Amino acid sequence: MKVGFIGVGNMGGPMCRNIIRNTNHAVTVFDLNPEAVAACTAIGGAAGASTAAVAAASDVVFTSLPMPKHVEEVTLGAGGIAAHARPGTVVIDLSTNSPATARRVESGLAAKGVKMLEAPVSGGVPRATDGTIVIMVGGDAALFEANLPLLKSFSREVIHVGEVGMGSVAKLCNNMLAFCNAAAASEALLLGAAAGIDVHKLYDVICNASGNSDAFRGLGPKAFARNFTPGFALDLAHKDLRLALEMADEVGMPAMIAPQVMTLMRTARAHGMGGDDSSAVLRVYEQALGREVK
């Protein structure tokens, strides 16, 4: 099979490299960053000249892109997949998207005879790298089954959640919860620090008690080391939470907690932290209290 992969950055790169390592498919990649392409070609991938060239040469095309507007441009734009792929080509979009955009992209591709699965992922760069990332797939059930072995080549858990649009619903609900957990974890650490407890010991307690969460376990080491180098950038987290709140508006859901976390993210971005790791929301609390978690 000829596989194309467009967008091989922080998340797309490790997933693409796992396909190259774990299958015998011919994989052609394209990214605006030559270094990202080189990381894939170094282990057996081929470099594509453009999105159009990758689309024209592939049976299945993966996309892993930062924003919904990038997904629409790459799939439906003048130099995009719909304009250049052969009828019967399958597009699997791994990006975090809005349900409405995913459905619009599916419709635009279908008009050109191109099939689509939306397949947003969760687990971050470490799990994309070790092949344990979770994929939530929206789309035709038979199309899902046909492409399941390919998806499993870079994922531990692949779950079909319904039609196109439902993958985005699952991803946005998951991320909304993760960001709310991270904000609560920040409050807990700062509260402990302000009250005078050894925050390393507090961290050990919570990691083994009922307050534990992936968000809390990930926050502590970054806070203690003062390392907010982006694994998952705050700007992208802000985008995901905004999409979740837009979805809440669309369905009439009176969200209570997530809007407060959005305000926290906006404050962090206003202080120049948008390019930092999403855990940098902790620093908003630190600035308010005039102290650090340490």
ABEGO torsion letter per residue (X at the ends): XBBBBBGBBAAAAAAAAAAAAABABBBBBBBABAAAAAAAAAAGBBBBABAAAAAAABABBBBBBABAAAAAAAAABAABAAAABBBGBBBBBABBBBAAAAAAAAAAAAAAGBBBBBBBBBGEAAAAAAGABBBBBBEBAAAAAAAAAAAAAABABBBBAEBBGAAAAAAAAAAAAAAAAAAAAAAAAAAAAAAGBBAAAAAAAAAABAABBAAAAAAAAAAAAGBABBABBAAAAAAAAAAAAAAAAAAGBBBAAAAAAAAAAAAAAAAGAAABBAAAAAAAAAAAAGBBBX
